[in-house]
């Protein structure tokens, strides 16, 4: 297996990345790349790996979905009592990684995470499909469960309890927003001589754009 993995090769040739062509603001540049990933009809273009750490510095990572991106940062939603919720409560520093393999692109983001306003969480919760809202209410995310049947029965009980569209948002559910301090754009290039452009937030609020060696 290790020999076959060592032989795996893919030459990157789809594009290049220069300071002259990127936006001076990394959020706008990210939105541009995300739009291109969506227009290319890539599967789950808003999927990202969220990396967190607890108070001891032990790292954790999982895939979540981006649900908003604006000047304030990158937003996603989850159960506040989940493992990642507990880790963010202990240590608000986090990192995001977006990978669009078909476009030979990657974006890394680092920054501080905070909860979004309750009204924002409520508005997004109301926009979700009925099944997803019931699922959020039924799930005690990250807790050990005896079997699948326990979950299914709890879900069906809630579905019967709320037969109409008036499903309450759980108190332990809501959004987080990562405010970026660093954003790096990666474009694959031939011979592993990749393009890497990094934006770093300065004290005065401006972004410093730097090229990194591959």
N, C-alpha and C positions, 0 to 999 in steps of 0.2 A: 504493500500500500504506500509506504513512504517513497519508494522509487517512482511509482506512477504519479504521485503528487508532485514530486520534484520535476517531472517532465512536463507538467502542465504549463503552457505558454499562451499568452494572448498579446499580440502587438497592438498598441493603441495608435490610432491614425485619424480619428474623426475631427479633431480640432486643435486649436491653440488658445492661449490665454495671455493677453498682454495688458499692461497698465493703461495703455492708450484706449483700449476698447471697453473697459469695465466702468461701471458707475462709481462715483466718488463716495456713495453711501452703500454699505454692504447689504442693508435691508432691501434697497431697491434692486441691487444686483442679484440677491437671492430670489426676489420675486420674479425677476426676468428668467432666471434658470428654472424656477419652479413652473412658470408658465410654459416654457419650452418642454419640460418633462410631461406636463399635462397634455399639451398639444401633440406630443409624440405618442400619446395613449399608452404610456408605460403603466404597468400594474402597480397600484398603490403608490402613486408619485409623492404622496404626503407622508409616507412611512418614514420613521426616524428611529435611530437607536438612542435611547435616553440613558446616560451614565450618571449614577449618583454614588454617594459614599456616606457611610454612617459616621458617628462622632469619633470613631477610632481610625477612620480613613480607609476602612475596608470597602473595596469597590463593588458595584453591582451594575448590571446593564440589562435592558430589555427593549423591545420594539413597541412604540406607541404611534399614534397618528397626530400629525399637526392639524389643528383646527382653526388657527388664525395666525396671521403674520402681518404686523404693522410696525409703525415707528416705535412702539413700546416693547416689541419683542415677539417671541414665538410662544404660542399658547397650545396647551393640550389639556385633556380632562381625564380624571381618574377618581378612584375612591381614596379619600384622605387617610383612611385607616389601613390602606394597603402597605406592602413593604416599602414601595417607593415613597409613599406619603410620609411614613415614619422616618425614612432616611432624610427626606427633604426638611422635615421638621428639626432634625438634629444638625443637618449640614446643608444649607441652602445653595452651596456651590454645585453646579451640574454642567454637563456637556451633552451636546447633540451631534449626531452624525447622520447626514443624508447621503445615500448612495444611489446613483442612477447609472447602473452598469451599461445599459444600452447606449448611453450618451458618453460613456467613459468619464463620468464626473463624480465628484464627492465634495461635500461641504461639511466643515467642522465648525461648531459654535460652542463657546464657553461663556459662562456668566452666572449671575445670581437669579434664583428662582423665588417667586412669591405668589401667593394666591391671587386670583382675579377677584373682582368685586362680586358679591353674591348675586346681584342683578344680572351680571354678565353670564354667570354660570346658569342661572335660571332661564335666561333667554336661549342659551344653547341647548339646555336640557329639553325645553319645549319644542325645539326644532327637530329633535331626534325621532326616529320611528317608534311606534308604540312598543314594539318588542324590545328595543334597546332600553327604553325607559323602565320597563318591567324588569329587565335583566339587571340594571343598575340598582334597583330596589331590592331585588332578590339576592344579589351576590354579596357575600361577606368576604370580599376580595383578599386573597393571600392566606385565608384561614384554612386549616385542615378540615376536610369533609369526609364523611364515612364512605359515600358512594355517589354516583350520578343521580340516583333516584331521589335522594334528599333534596338536591337542587331543583329537580324537575317538579317535585311536589310543592316546594316553596313557591316556585314560579307560578304554578297553576293556581295555588291559593290566592296569590296576589292578583292574578288575572281575573279571578272570580270576584275578588274584593273591589277591583276597579274596572268594571265592565265598559265604562265610557272612556273618554280621552283625558279625563282629569286625574292623572297619575302624579302624585307629589314627588318632588325632587328629594332624595335622601339628604339628611343633614350632613352626612359624611362624604358626600359626593360633590365635586366641583372642579374648577379649572386652576391651572398654574400657568404662569408666564415667565419665561426666561428672558431677562434683559441682557443682551449680548455685550461682552467686553472684548471678545475676540471672535472674528469670523474668518475662516480660511477656505478659499476656493481652489479645487484641485482638478486639473484637466490632464488626462492621460496623454502621453506623447511617446513617440517611437524610441526604442532602446532604453526605456525606463527613465528618459530625461524629461520627466513630467513638469508641467507648469504648476507652480504653487504661488498664489497671491494671498497675503494675510493682511487683514484690517485689524488694527489695535486702537481701542478707544483711549484718547488722551484726556488729561485732567480738565482741559478747557472745553471738552465735549466734541472736539474734532476727531476724525478718523485718520490714522496714519496707515498708509498703504505701502507694503513691503513685498518684494519678491524673495521667496525662500528657495534654497537649493533642493533638488528632488531627493 
